[in-house]
Amino acid sequence: MVDAWMRQLEVSGRADGTGGLSARAVRYGFILLRAALSDAVRQGRLAGNPTDRATPPSPSEARPPEMQAWTAAELARFMRWADADDPDLAMCWRLLAATGMRRGEVLALRWRDVDLDAGRLQVRCSVGTVKDKGAGQRLMEGPTESGQSRVVDLDAGTVAALRAYRAAREQVSPGLVRDSALVLSGLDGSHRHPERFSRRFTAQVVRARKALGEEQLPVIRLHDLRHTHATLLLADGVPVKLVSERLGHASATITLTVYQHVHPGMGRREVGLPPRRRRISRLRHPDHVVPGRSGGCRTDIDSPGLCDRLAPHGPASPPPRSTHDRRAGARAGPRSP
């Protein structure tokens, strides 16, 4: 029965009746079912778990789509075209590329979460689609994927773009810029539909490629703007922990696993070569992060170096003391906290 259920999902499992589910979606459903039946076994309601003998899609079959990323030059090229083509949509793509936020997070962002004077925003929640049987889809806000909020710094170019965007929307309707209003709402103030939002990006990439030349702009998905953001930061030598906090990953291990192919120096260390020098001219104290303040890097997608504005939030960390200094401090007695 379990095998027949999965085969049916693969053929005609979509709720809208347009076909089957991907191997990844089917495997995810199988994992949920297996967990539920395991609970039933532990509670004595089943003698054994029937999924033990089932044949779900293999992990290799259920691999996520291959990650793609634009270079800094390609991203800047697209943003210049998008600004001229549709400034409203361009603000959406700029915010995603400059912060690394997930689609649902940026669509749930409200003006009260954005501090333009301080140049930062707070990611508090996410919006997604919920399918009710017999009642279609509805949009619902919930927590972020990690369940925690985070703070993300904004570069000067994105702050300026947000100020201009806010002023333009205020001329349309003051209600669009009140504190509780969505930053990237429709003109009626409602959430943009996540799936239609992704399709609009895909359509814009197609048009941009026709205008700029296909060789100038590879095809990527909307989610790949997040990958582009992370890839460019890591390639410029930004610490993995800082990038992980900026992306909202549960741990830096996840960031290392996903982006190990772009983390600078990783492959060179494995073959015993010295790491390359960083290409960031104004990178200062990259490991200095104030506790409780996630994502300390400032990015500027209009410049060749995405993270050339990375700087510490507070005073510079003091240089490490020498062995002589530490011994002298020990002889002088305990230091005050």
N, C-alpha and C positions, 0 to 999 in steps of 0.2 A: 504493500500500500504506500509506503514512504517513497519507494523508487518510482512508482506510477505517478505519485503526486509531483515529484521533481521533474519527471519527463513532461508532464502536462504544463508545468510552469515554463519550461523551456520552449514549448510550442505556442502556448496561448495564455501566458500568465499575466500579461499587462492588464491593468484595471480598465484602460480605455478600449480594450478589445482589438488593439492594432497589432498584436503579435506576442512573441514570447519574451521572457526575461533573460538577461545576460547570465552567463555562468557565475559571475561574481554575486549577483543578486540571489540566484538560486542557492548557492553555497551559504550565503549569509542566512537565508531562511532556514536552511537545514541546521545550521549551528544553533539558531534559536530553538527550533523544535527539539534538537538533541538535549539542550540544557533543560527544557521543560520536562521531558521524559525522564531525564536523570533525577530531577527532583521527585518525580512520581515513584521511581524505584527506591529512593532513600526513604520516602514516607510509607513504603510498603503497599502502594497502590498498584504497582506492576512488579511482576517477578523478574523481568529483564527489560533492557532498553532495545526496542526493535531497530533503532538507528544503528546499532552495532553491526548489522548485516547489510546496511544500505550502501548505495554507491553514489555519493554526491559528486559534483564537479571537483576535480583535483585542484590543489592550490595553484598549480601552474596554469590551469585553464581559467582560474578565477583571478588572475593577475589584473591589477588596475591598468587603465590605459597608459601608454608610455608618456612619461613626462617630457614636455617641450618647454623651451624658454627662449625668449628673445635676448639678443645682446643689448647693451645700453644704447648703441647707435640705432638699432632697429626699433627699440621702444620709443626713443626720441623722435624718430622718423614718423612712426604711427601717430604719436600724440600731436605733432604739428599738423598732420593731415586731419585728424579727428577734430582738433580745435577749429579748423576752418570749415569742416563739413557740418558738425552739429555740436555746438559748445555745451549743450545740456548733457548729451551722452558722453562727451569728452571728459567732463568732470567726474562722471562715474568711473571711467577707465583710469583716469589719473589717480583717483583716490585708492583704487584697488592696487595699482602698480606702485604707488608711493608708500603704502602701509603694509601690504601683504595680507590684508584682511580677507576672510572668506566671504563668499557671495552673500550668504545669509546674514553675516555680521554687518556688512556695509549697508545692506538694505534695511536693517533695523536701527541704524545709527540715527540719533536725534540731536538737534542743535544743542540741547543742554549737556550733551556728552562731548562737545567740541569747545575747546578753549583756544581761540585764535590768538589772543594776546600772549599766552604762554607757548603757543605752537605745539599743542598736543591734543589728542582725543582719547576717550576712554571707551573700550569695547566692553559692553555690558551684556548683550544678548544677541540672539540670532533669530531670523524668521525663516520658516520653511513651509512646505505644503503638507497638508494632512488630508488623506482620502477617506471619506466616510462612505461606507457601503450604501448605495442607493441615493446618496445626496451629493455626489461630486466632490470637488476639492474645496478646501478653504485654507487660508493662510493663518499661521499661528506663531506667535513669538515665544521663545523659550531661552534657556541658558545657552552659553557658548558651548562648543564641543568639549572643552576641558572642564566646563562647569564653573570657571573662574573668570572674573573680569581682568582686564589688563590695560595699561596705558601705552600708547604709541606716539612717539614724537613725529612732528611734521616738519618738512623742509620749508624754507622761505617761499619757494615757488608755489608749493601746494597751498600754503596759508594765503598767499595773494590770490590764487585762483578761487579758493573758497570764499574769500571776502567779495570778490567780483560776482561769483555765483549767487551768494546770499543777497547781494544788493539787487541783482536782476530778478530774483524770485520775489523779493519784497515789493517790487514794482507791479508784479502780477497780482499778488495778494499778500497782505501783511500776515495772514494766518499761516502762510507757508514757512515763515521764519520764526514763529514763536518757539519758546524753549522746548515744548513737547512735540513739535513738528518733526517729521522725518526729514533728514537732510536730502536724501535722494528719492523723495516721494514723487508720485504722479502729480499733475496739476490740480487734482482734486484732493490732494493730501494723503492719499492712501498708499499702501505698500505697492511697489512694483512687483509683478509676479516673477519669482526667481527663474523659472524655466524660460519665460519669454524674454527676460533680461539677458540670459545667456544667448538666446537665439539672435538678439539684436547685436550683440558683440560679434558673433560669427558672421552675420550679414555685413557688418562694418569692415571686418577684416577682408572679406571677399572684395568689397568695393575699393578698399585701400590698396589691395594688391593689383587691381586693374589700373588704378590711378598712378601708383608708384612703380609698378613693375613687380612681377611675381618673384624675381630673384632678390628683390630688396626687402621682402617681408614674408617670412615663412608662416605657414598656417599654424595657429595655436588655438586652444580653447580658452574660455573665460578664466577657468581655474588656473590656467598656466600663467596668468599675470601674477598670481601668488608665487608660483615657482620661479618666475622671472625675478621677482623682488628678492627672494631668498638666494637664488643663484648668484645674482650680481653682488649682493652683500658678502657672501662667503668668498667669492672670487676676488673681492677687494681686501680680504684678510680680516673681516669683522669676526670677532670671537663667536664660536658656535653657541655658547650660552646666551649671549646677547640676542642673536638671531632667533634662537628658540623661544625666548621670552617675547620677542616682538611678534612672532607668528602665533603664539598661544599654544605651543606644543606642551604636552604634559611633562616632558623631560627633554634634556639636550640629546639624550640617546636617540630619540625619534628623529630629531633633526640630522644627526650624524648618519643614521641609517638611510634616510630618504635622499640626502644630498652628499653622500660620501664621494660621489664621482666628481664633485666640483669643489670640495673643501680644499683650499690651497695648501700645498706642502704635504698632503697626506700620502700621495703616491711617491713623492720624492723621498720622504722619510723611509718608506718601505724599502727603497733600493739604496739607501745610504747616502743620498745626495742632500746638500744643504738646501733649506727652503729658499724660495725666491724672495727678493725684497718686495715689500708692499708697494703698490702703485698709488697709494693714497697720500697726497702731499700734505694734508692738514690733519691727519689722524693723530690724536693725542690721547694717551692713557686709555686705550681701548678696553682694558679689563676693569676700569673703574665704573662700577654700577651701584647707584644708591639703592639699598635694600627697599623693597616694596614699590619700586618704580620700574616697571618692565619696559624693555625696548628703548634703550638709551640712544639709538642712532638716528641721525637726521639724514634723510635722503633727498636727492634732487634729481628727478628723472630727466630734466632738461640739460644736464651736464654729462660729459662723457664718463666721469667717475661717479657712480650712483651714490656712493657713501662718502663723498669728500667733505661733508659737513659733520661727520661724526665727532662728537666732543663730549667730555664728561659733564654730568649735571652739577657736580659740586666741586670742591677744591681738589686739586691733584693729590693722588696718593703719595705719601712720602716715600723717598727712595729707601730700599732695604738697607738696614744697618749692617756694617761689617762685623766680623767676629770680634774684633777689638772693641767696637762700640757696645756689643751685647754684653761682653764680659764686664766692661766698665759700668754698664747699667746695673748688672747683677750686684757688683760690689757696692754700688750706691744705695742699694735697698730697693724695695718694691716701689713701682711707679703708681701714681694715682690713675684711676680709670678715666 
